[in-house]
Amino acid sequence: MSFATSWKRNLAYLKLGVRAKLEYRLNFFIDVLIGPPLSFLIEAAFWLGCFAISGLTEIGGFTAPQYLTYLLWLMLQLGAANWRFERVMIQEINSGQVNAHLVRPGSFYEYQLGQLLSFKLSTLALSVPLILSLAYLWDLPLLWERFLPALLMGLCYLVFIHTLNVAIASLAFFFDHIYSLNTTKNMILWFLTGEIVPLDLFPKAVSKWLVLLPSSCGVYLPAAYISGRIDSSAFHLGFLSLAIGILFLGLLARFLWRLGLKSYGGTGA
Protein backbone atom coordinates (compact mmCIF):
# COMPACT_ATOMS: atom_id res chain seq x y z
CA MET A 1 0.00 0.00 0.00
CA SER A 2 1.46 3.37 -1.05
CA PHE A 3 2.14 6.26 1.32
CA ALA A 4 -0.23 8.49 -0.67
CA THR A 5 -3.11 6.03 -0.21
CA SER A 6 -2.43 5.75 3.52
CA TRP A 7 -2.21 9.54 3.86
CA LYS A 8 -5.53 10.10 2.07
CA ARG A 9 -7.24 7.45 4.19
CA ASN A 10 -6.03 8.89 7.47
CA LEU A 11 -6.86 12.42 6.35
CA ALA A 12 -10.39 11.21 5.65
CA TYR A 13 -10.55 9.77 9.18
CA LEU A 14 -9.55 13.18 10.56
CA LYS A 15 -12.19 15.00 8.52
CA LEU A 16 -14.84 12.50 9.57
CA GLY A 17 -13.90 12.99 13.21
CA VAL A 18 -14.05 16.79 12.98
CA ARG A 19 -17.50 16.65 11.39
CA ALA A 20 -18.74 14.27 14.08
CA LYS A 21 -17.49 16.55 16.87
CA LEU A 22 -19.03 19.66 15.33
CA GLU A 23 -22.45 18.04 15.00
CA TYR A 24 -22.98 18.95 18.67
CA ARG A 25 -21.37 22.38 18.68
CA LEU A 26 -22.63 23.44 22.08
CA ASN A 27 -21.08 20.37 23.76
CA PHE A 28 -17.85 20.94 21.87
CA PHE A 29 -17.56 24.60 22.87
CA ILE A 30 -18.36 23.73 26.49
CA ASP A 31 -15.63 21.08 26.46
CA VAL A 32 -13.09 23.54 25.05
CA LEU A 33 -14.01 27.04 26.19
CA ILE A 34 -15.68 26.50 29.57
CA GLY A 35 -14.33 23.38 31.29
CA PRO A 36 -10.56 23.92 30.82
CA PRO A 37 -10.58 27.67 31.67
CA LEU A 38 -12.55 26.94 34.84
CA SER A 39 -10.04 24.25 35.81
CA PHE A 40 -7.24 26.71 35.13
CA LEU A 41 -8.81 29.36 37.36
CA ILE A 42 -9.31 26.85 40.20
CA GLU A 43 -5.73 25.60 40.05
CA ALA A 44 -4.40 29.14 39.64
CA ALA A 45 -6.29 30.18 42.78
CA PHE A 46 -4.77 27.21 44.63
CA TRP A 47 -1.18 28.06 43.69
CA LEU A 48 -1.60 31.80 44.24
CA GLY A 49 -3.07 30.95 47.65
CA CYS A 50 0.00 28.82 48.44
CA PHE A 51 2.26 31.77 47.62
CA ALA A 52 0.13 34.21 49.60
CA ILE A 53 -0.09 32.01 52.72
CA SER A 54 3.58 31.03 52.71
CA GLY A 55 4.81 34.56 52.04
CA LEU A 56 7.39 33.12 49.65
CA THR A 57 8.31 34.56 46.27
CA GLU A 58 9.36 31.12 45.01
CA ILE A 59 8.18 27.57 45.62
CA GLY A 60 10.52 24.82 44.50
CA GLY A 61 12.66 27.48 42.84
CA PHE A 62 9.88 28.89 40.64
CA THR A 63 7.78 32.05 40.84
CA ALA A 64 3.98 32.35 40.77
CA PRO A 65 3.93 33.57 37.11
CA GLN A 66 5.93 30.48 36.11
CA TYR A 67 3.37 28.24 37.81
CA LEU A 68 0.54 30.03 36.00
CA THR A 69 2.33 29.53 32.68
CA TYR A 70 2.71 25.84 33.52
CA LEU A 71 -1.03 25.62 34.20
CA LEU A 72 -1.88 27.25 30.87
CA TRP A 73 -0.62 24.14 29.11
CA LEU A 74 -3.32 22.06 30.78
CA MET A 75 -5.97 24.04 28.89
CA LEU A 76 -4.81 22.42 25.65
CA GLN A 77 -5.88 18.99 27.00
CA LEU A 78 -3.08 17.21 25.13
CA GLY A 79 -1.93 15.29 28.18
CA ALA A 80 -5.35 14.73 29.74
CA ALA A 81 -7.00 11.31 29.97
CA ASN A 82 -9.26 10.51 27.01
CA TRP A 83 -12.02 8.54 28.69
CA ARG A 84 -14.50 8.70 25.81
CA PHE A 85 -12.15 7.37 23.16
CA GLU A 86 -10.78 4.64 25.41
CA ARG A 87 -14.24 3.40 26.34
CA VAL A 88 -15.40 3.45 22.72
CA MET A 89 -12.55 1.14 21.69
CA ILE A 90 -13.28 -1.32 24.47
CA GLN A 91 -17.02 -1.21 23.80
CA GLU A 92 -16.56 -1.87 20.08
CA ILE A 93 -14.55 -5.01 20.82
CA ASN A 94 -16.98 -6.20 23.48
CA SER A 95 -20.07 -5.60 21.34
CA GLY A 96 -18.72 -6.91 18.05
CA GLN A 97 -18.80 -3.52 16.30
CA VAL A 98 -15.13 -4.05 15.60
CA ASN A 99 -16.29 -6.23 12.70
CA ALA A 100 -16.78 -3.08 10.63
CA HIS A 101 -13.06 -2.30 10.90
CA LEU A 102 -11.99 -5.82 10.00
CA VAL A 103 -13.64 -5.71 6.57
CA ARG A 104 -12.38 -2.23 5.60
CA PRO A 105 -9.00 -1.33 4.09
CA GLY A 106 -8.12 0.84 7.08
CA SER A 107 -7.13 -0.52 10.49
CA PHE A 108 -8.80 -0.21 13.87
CA TYR A 109 -5.68 1.60 15.15
CA GLU A 110 -5.70 4.18 12.34
CA TYR A 111 -9.40 4.91 12.55
CA GLN A 112 -9.43 5.42 16.31
CA LEU A 113 -6.27 7.54 16.18
CA GLY A 114 -7.98 9.73 13.57
CA GLN A 115 -10.97 10.20 15.88
CA LEU A 116 -8.71 11.18 18.77
CA LEU A 117 -6.55 13.57 16.75
CA SER A 118 -9.58 15.21 15.14
CA PHE A 119 -10.90 16.22 18.55
CA LYS A 120 -7.51 17.34 19.84
CA LEU A 121 -6.68 19.39 16.73
CA SER A 122 -10.11 21.04 16.87
CA THR A 123 -9.45 21.82 20.52
CA LEU A 124 -6.07 23.32 19.69
CA ALA A 125 -7.60 25.62 17.08
CA LEU A 126 -9.70 27.28 19.81
CA SER A 127 -7.42 26.89 22.83
CA VAL A 128 -4.09 28.13 21.45
CA PRO A 129 -5.29 31.71 20.76
CA LEU A 130 -6.91 31.76 24.21
CA ILE A 131 -3.82 30.75 26.18
CA LEU A 132 -1.50 32.97 24.13
CA SER A 133 -3.82 35.90 24.82
CA LEU A 134 -3.85 35.14 28.55
CA ALA A 135 -0.07 34.88 28.63
CA TYR A 136 0.23 38.25 26.88
CA LEU A 137 -2.40 40.07 28.94
CA TRP A 138 -1.04 38.79 32.27
CA ASP A 139 2.58 39.19 31.17
CA LEU A 140 3.35 35.57 31.98
CA PRO A 141 6.81 34.15 31.21
CA LEU A 142 5.76 32.03 28.25
CA LEU A 143 8.75 31.49 25.95
CA TRP A 144 7.11 31.98 22.55
CA GLU A 145 9.93 30.42 20.55
CA ARG A 146 9.47 27.18 22.50
CA PHE A 147 5.73 26.91 21.97
CA LEU A 148 5.67 25.10 18.60
CA PRO A 149 8.19 22.39 19.67
CA ALA A 150 6.10 21.88 22.81
CA LEU A 151 2.97 21.43 20.67
CA LEU A 152 4.82 18.87 18.55
CA MET A 153 5.72 16.92 21.67
CA GLY A 154 2.11 17.04 22.81
CA LEU A 155 0.90 15.60 19.51
CA CYS A 156 3.55 12.86 19.62
CA TYR A 157 2.38 12.04 23.14
CA LEU A 158 -1.14 11.52 21.80
CA VAL A 159 0.23 8.80 19.50
CA PHE A 160 2.01 7.23 22.48
CA ILE A 161 -1.03 7.23 24.74
CA HIS A 162 -3.30 6.03 21.93
CA THR A 163 -0.97 3.08 21.33
CA LEU A 164 -1.11 2.26 25.04
CA ASN A 165 -4.90 2.48 24.98
CA VAL A 166 -5.14 0.14 21.97
CA ALA A 167 -2.96 -2.39 23.80
CA ILE A 168 -5.28 -2.23 26.83
CA ALA A 169 -8.43 -2.31 24.68
CA SER A 170 -7.11 -5.45 22.92
CA LEU A 171 -7.39 -7.25 26.25
CA ALA A 172 -11.17 -7.00 25.81
CA PHE A 173 -10.85 -9.95 23.42
CA PHE A 174 -9.95 -12.08 26.46
CA PHE A 175 -11.51 -10.37 29.52
CA ASP A 176 -14.85 -8.71 30.29
CA HIS A 177 -13.81 -5.99 32.77
CA ILE A 178 -11.19 -3.87 31.02
CA TYR A 179 -12.78 -0.55 31.99
CA SER A 180 -11.41 -0.80 35.53
CA LEU A 181 -7.90 -1.45 34.21
CA ASN A 182 -8.21 1.60 31.99
CA THR A 183 -9.41 3.72 34.92
CA THR A 184 -6.46 2.59 37.02
CA LYS A 185 -4.09 3.51 34.18
CA ASN A 186 -5.57 7.01 33.95
CA MET A 187 -5.30 7.60 37.69
CA ILE A 188 -1.63 6.64 37.61
CA LEU A 189 -1.01 8.88 34.60
CA TRP A 190 -2.47 11.88 36.43
CA PHE A 191 0.63 11.77 38.60
CA LEU A 192 3.16 10.55 36.04
CA THR A 193 2.31 13.25 33.49
CA GLY A 194 2.70 16.11 35.96
CA GLU A 195 -0.96 17.08 35.72
CA ILE A 196 -1.59 16.91 39.48
CA VAL A 197 1.68 18.56 40.50
CA PRO A 198 4.86 19.41 38.52
CA LEU A 199 7.24 16.45 38.62
CA ASP A 200 10.18 18.54 39.82
CA LEU A 201 8.36 19.11 43.12
CA PHE A 202 8.71 15.42 43.97
CA PRO A 203 11.85 14.36 45.89
CA LYS A 204 14.83 14.54 43.54
CA ALA A 205 15.52 10.82 43.88
CA VAL A 206 12.04 10.21 42.45
CA SER A 207 11.60 13.11 40.04
CA LYS A 208 14.77 12.40 38.06
CA TRP A 209 13.31 9.02 37.06
CA LEU A 210 9.76 10.25 36.49
CA VAL A 211 11.00 12.88 34.04
CA LEU A 212 12.65 10.17 31.94
CA LEU A 213 9.37 8.29 31.42
CA PRO A 214 7.39 8.90 28.19
CA SER A 215 4.40 9.91 30.34
CA SER A 216 6.21 13.12 31.35
CA CYS A 217 5.82 14.31 27.74
CA GLY A 218 2.07 14.65 28.23
CA VAL A 219 2.17 17.64 30.56
CA TYR A 220 5.38 18.18 32.50
CA LEU A 221 8.04 18.45 29.79
CA PRO A 222 6.15 20.71 27.34
CA ALA A 223 4.68 22.84 30.16
CA ALA A 224 8.05 23.10 31.90
CA TYR A 225 9.76 23.93 28.60
CA ILE A 226 7.50 26.85 27.66
CA SER A 227 7.64 28.23 31.23
CA GLY A 228 11.44 28.02 31.52
CA ARG A 229 11.57 25.32 34.20
CA ILE A 230 13.83 23.08 32.07
CA ASP A 231 16.42 23.61 29.34
CA SER A 232 16.41 22.35 25.75
CA SER A 233 18.56 19.27 26.42
CA ALA A 234 16.10 17.90 28.99
CA PHE A 235 13.21 18.66 26.64
CA HIS A 236 14.80 16.91 23.66
CA LEU A 237 15.34 13.76 25.71
CA GLY A 238 11.56 13.54 25.91
CA PHE A 239 11.31 12.88 22.17
CA LEU A 240 13.74 9.98 22.52
CA SER A 241 11.71 8.61 25.42
CA LEU A 242 8.52 8.92 23.37
CA ALA A 243 10.06 7.15 20.36
CA ILE A 244 11.15 4.20 22.51
CA GLY A 245 7.76 4.09 24.25
CA ILE A 246 5.78 4.17 20.99
CA LEU A 247 7.94 1.43 19.47
CA PHE A 248 7.59 -0.83 22.52
CA LEU A 249 3.84 -0.27 22.95
CA GLY A 250 3.27 -0.55 19.20
CA LEU A 251 4.80 -4.02 19.16
CA LEU A 252 2.82 -4.97 22.27
CA ALA A 253 -0.47 -3.63 20.86
CA ARG A 254 0.12 -5.44 17.55
CA PHE A 255 0.85 -8.71 19.36
CA LEU A 256 -2.23 -8.47 21.62
CA TRP A 257 -4.48 -7.43 18.72
CA ARG A 258 -3.44 -10.33 16.49
CA LEU A 259 -3.65 -12.76 19.38
CA GLY A 260 -7.12 -11.47 20.17
CA LEU A 261 -8.31 -11.85 16.60
CA LYS A 262 -7.32 -15.51 16.65
CA SER A 263 -9.75 -16.15 19.49
CA TYR A 264 -12.40 -13.68 18.30
CA GLY A 265 -15.76 -15.18 17.40
CA GLY A 266 -17.03 -12.32 15.26
CA THR A 267 -20.24 -11.84 17.23
CA GLY A 268 -22.43 -8.77 17.04
CA ALA A 269 -23.15 -6.37 14.18
C-alpha positions in Angstrom: 0.0 0.0 0.0 1.5 3.4 -1.0 2.1 6.3 1.3 -0.2 8.5 -0.7 -3.1 6.0 -0.2 -2.4 5.7 3.5 -2.2 9.5 3.9 -5.5 10.1 2.1 -7.2 7.4 4.2 -6.0 8.9 7.5 -6.9 12.4 6.4 -10.4 11.2 5.6 -10.6 9.8 9.2 -9.5 13.2 10.6 -12.2 15.0 8.5 -14.8 12.5 9.6 -13.9 13.0 13.2 -14.0 16.8 13.0 -17.5 16.7 11.4 -18.7 14.3 14.1 -17.5 16.6 16.9 -19.0 19.7 15.3 -22.5 18.0 15.0 -23.0 18.9 18.7 -21.4 22.4 18.7 -22.6 23.4 22.1 -21.1 20.4 23.8 -17.9 20.9 21.9 -17.6 24.6 22.9 -18.4 23.7 26.5 -15.6 21.1 26.5 -13.1 23.5 25.1 -14.0 27.0 26.2 -15.7 26.5 29.6 -14.3 23.4 31.3 -10.6 23.9 30.8 -10.6 27.7 31.7 -12.6 26.9 34.8 -10.0 24.2 35.8 -7.2 26.7 35.1 -8.8 29.4 37.4 -9.3 26.9 40.2 -5.7 25.6 40.0 -4.4 29.1 39.6 -6.3 30.2 42.8 -4.8 27.2 44.6 -1.2 28.1 43.7 -1.6 31.8 44.2 -3.1 30.9 47.6 0.0 28.8 48.4 2.3 31.8 47.6 0.1 34.2 49.6 -0.1 32.0 52.7 3.6 31.0 52.7 4.8 34.6 52.0 7.4 33.1 49.7 8.3 34.6 46.3 9.4 31.1 45.0 8.2 27.6 45.6 10.5 24.8 44.5 12.7 27.5 42.8 9.9 28.9 40.6 7.8 32.0 40.8 4.0 32.4 40.8 3.9 33.6 37.1 5.9 30.5 36.1 3.4 28.2 37.8 0.5 30.0 36.0 2.3 29.5 32.7 2.7 25.8 33.5 -1.0 25.6 34.2 -1.9 27.3 30.9 -0.6 24.1 29.1 -3.3 22.1 30.8 -6.0 24.0 28.9 -4.8 22.4 25.6 -5.9 19.0 27.0 -3.1 17.2 25.1 -1.9 15.3 28.2 -5.4 14.7 29.7 -7.0 11.3 30.0 -9.3 10.5 27.0 -12.0 8.5 28.7 -14.5 8.7 25.8 -12.2 7.4 23.2 -10.8 4.6 25.4 -14.2 3.4 26.3 -15.4 3.4 22.7 -12.6 1.1 21.7 -13.3 -1.3 24.5 -17.0 -1.2 23.8 -16.6 -1.9 20.1 -14.5 -5.0 20.8 -17.0 -6.2 23.5 -20.1 -5.6 21.3 -18.7 -6.9 18.1 -18.8 -3.5 16.3 -15.1 -4.1 15.6 -16.3 -6.2 12.7 -16.8 -3.1 10.6 -13.1 -2.3 10.9 -12.0 -5.8 10.0 -13.6 -5.7 6.6 -12.4 -2.2 5.6 -9.0 -1.3 4.1 -8.1 0.8 7.1 -7.1 -0.5 10.5 -8.8 -0.2 13.9 -5.7 1.6 15.1 -5.7 4.2 12.3 -9.4 4.9 12.5 -9.4 5.4 16.3 -6.3 7.5 16.2 -8.0 9.7 13.6 -11.0 10.2 15.9 -8.7 11.2 18.8 -6.6 13.6 16.8 -9.6 15.2 15.1 -10.9 16.2 18.6 -7.5 17.3 19.8 -6.7 19.4 16.7 -10.1 21.0 16.9 -9.5 21.8 20.5 -6.1 23.3 19.7 -7.6 25.6 17.1 -9.7 27.3 19.8 -7.4 26.9 22.8 -4.1 28.1 21.5 -5.3 31.7 20.8 -6.9 31.8 24.2 -3.8 30.7 26.2 -1.5 33.0 24.1 -3.8 35.9 24.8 -3.9 35.1 28.6 -0.1 34.9 28.6 0.2 38.2 26.9 -2.4 40.1 28.9 -1.0 38.8 32.3 2.6 39.2 31.2 3.3 35.6 32.0 6.8 34.2 31.2 5.8 32.0 28.3 8.7 31.5 25.9 7.1 32.0 22.6 9.9 30.4 20.5 9.5 27.2 22.5 5.7 26.9 22.0 5.7 25.1 18.6 8.2 22.4 19.7 6.1 21.9 22.8 3.0 21.4 20.7 4.8 18.9 18.5 5.7 16.9 21.7 2.1 17.0 22.8 0.9 15.6 19.5 3.6 12.9 19.6 2.4 12.0 23.1 -1.1 11.5 21.8 0.2 8.8 19.5 2.0 7.2 22.5 -1.0 7.2 24.7 -3.3 6.0 21.9 -1.0 3.1 21.3 -1.1 2.3 25.0 -4.9 2.5 25.0 -5.1 0.1 22.0 -3.0 -2.4 23.8 -5.3 -2.2 26.8 -8.4 -2.3 24.7 -7.1 -5.4 22.9 -7.4 -7.2 26.3 -11.2 -7.0 25.8 -10.9 -10.0 23.4 -9.9 -12.1 26.5 -11.5 -10.4 29.5 -14.8 -8.7 30.3 -13.8 -6.0 32.8 -11.2 -3.9 31.0 -12.8 -0.6 32.0 -11.4 -0.8 35.5 -7.9 -1.5 34.2 -8.2 1.6 32.0 -9.4 3.7 34.9 -6.5 2.6 37.0 -4.1 3.5 34.2 -5.6 7.0 33.9 -5.3 7.6 37.7 -1.6 6.6 37.6 -1.0 8.9 34.6 -2.5 11.9 36.4 0.6 11.8 38.6 3.2 10.6 36.0 2.3 13.2 33.5 2.7 16.1 36.0 -1.0 17.1 35.7 -1.6 16.9 39.5 1.7 18.6 40.5 4.9 19.4 38.5 7.2 16.5 38.6 10.2 18.5 39.8 8.4 19.1 43.1 8.7 15.4 44.0 11.8 14.4 45.9 14.8 14.5 43.5 15.5 10.8 43.9 12.0 10.2 42.4 11.6 13.1 40.0 14.8 12.4 38.1 13.3 9.0 37.1 9.8 10.3 36.5 11.0 12.9 34.0 12.7 10.2 31.9 9.4 8.3 31.4 7.4 8.9 28.2 4.4 9.9 30.3 6.2 13.1 31.3 5.8 14.3 27.7 2.1 14.7 28.2 2.2 17.6 30.6 5.4 18.2 32.5 8.0 18.4 29.8 6.1 20.7 27.3 4.7 22.8 30.2 8.1 23.1 31.9 9.8 23.9 28.6 7.5 26.9 27.7 7.6 28.2 31.2 11.4 28.0 31.5 11.6 25.3 34.2 13.8 23.1 32.1 16.4 23.6 29.3 16.4 22.4 25.8 18.6 19.3 26.4 16.1 17.9 29.0 13.2 18.7 26.6 14.8 16.9 23.7 15.3 13.8 25.7 11.6 13.5 25.9 11.3 12.9 22.2 13.7 10.0 22.5 11.7 8.6 25.4 8.5 8.9 23.4 10.1 7.2 20.4 11.1 4.2 22.5 7.8 4.1 24.2 5.8 4.2 21.0 7.9 1.4 19.5 7.6 -0.8 22.5 3.8 -0.3 23.0 3.3 -0.6 19.2 4.8 -4.0 19.2 2.8 -5.0 22.3 -0.5 -3.6 20.9 0.1 -5.4 17.6 0.8 -8.7 19.4 -2.2 -8.5 21.6 -4.5 -7.4 18.7 -3.4 -10.3 16.5 -3.6 -12.8 19.4 -7.1 -11.5 20.2 -8.3 -11.8 16.6 -7.3 -15.5 16.6 -9.7 -16.1 19.5 -12.4 -13.7 18.3 -15.8 -15.2 17.4 -17.0 -12.3 15.3 -20.2 -11.8 17.2 -22.4 -8.8 17.0 -23.1 -6.4 14.2 
